[in-house]
Amino acid sequence: MPGAHETPGGVKIQVTAAPDGKLALVLPGQPAIPLTQLKGLTFRTPQFSDETLEFVVVEGRVTGLKQRAPSGEFTFPKK
């Protein structure tokens, strides 16, 4: 599931995988943020307990990353 995604504002973000398989979110100019798996393809960051990130899969392929937060739901397409 590692790869590049783009926010609606045009910011490119990365999902990376460590050698141990753990995923992290990397925003421009920021240190990697570890992702904790909640269930299936849904993850959470340690900073925001009320926010989730879910990989969107269509026909067996990751097509985006969906963020659910109190401010709304946003989908970042995979680039």
C-alpha positions in Angstrom: 0.0 0.0 0.0 3.0 2.4 0.0 2.8 5.1 -2.6 2.1 8.8 -3.4 -1.2 10.5 -2.9 -2.4 14.0 -3.6 -4.6 16.2 -1.4 -7.4 18.3 -2.9 -5.0 21.3 -2.4 -2.3 19.7 -4.5 0.0 18.6 -1.6 1.7 15.3 -2.3 1.9 12.9 0.6 3.6 9.5 0.8 2.8 6.3 2.5 6.0 4.4 3.2 6.7 0.9 4.5 9.5 0.2 7.0 11.5 -3.0 6.6 9.3 -4.6 9.3 6.2 -3.8 7.2 4.8 -1.0 9.3 3.4 1.9 7.4 4.0 5.6 8.0 2.6 8.8 6.5 5.1 11.4 5.3 4.0 14.9 4.7 6.3 17.4 3.0 8.9 18.8 5.4 7.7 16.7 8.3 9.0 13.5 10.0 7.3 10.3 9.2 4.1 9.7 11.2 3.6 6.0 12.1 0.2 4.4 11.2 -1.5 2.0 13.6 -3.8 -0.5 12.0 -7.3 -0.5 13.5 -9.1 -3.0 11.3 -8.5 -4.2 7.7 -7.3 -1.2 5.6 -8.2 1.4 8.3 -5.4 3.1 10.2 -4.9 5.8 12.8 -2.1 8.2 13.7 -0.9 8.7 17.3 -1.5 12.4 17.1 -5.3 12.4 16.3 -7.5 9.8 18.0 -10.6 11.1 16.2 -9.2 10.7 12.7 -8.8 7.6 10.6 -7.1 6.9 7.3 -8.5 4.1 5.1 -7.0 2.8 1.8 -9.6 2.8 -1.0 -9.3 -0.4 -3.1 -11.1 -0.8 -6.4 -10.8 -4.1 -8.3 -7.9 -5.2 -6.1 -5.8 -2.0 -6.5 -5.3 0.9 -4.1 -6.8 4.0 -5.8 -6.7 6.4 -2.9 -6.5 7.2 0.8 -9.6 8.4 2.6 -9.3 10.6 5.6 -12.2 10.7 8.1 -12.0 13.6 10.7 -14.4 15.7 12.6 -14.1 18.4 9.9 -15.2 16.0 7.2 -14.2 13.2 4.8 -11.6 13.7 2.2 -10.2 11.3 -0.4 -6.6 11.6 -1.7 -6.2 9.9 -5.1 -3.1 7.7 -5.6 -0.6 9.2 -8.0 
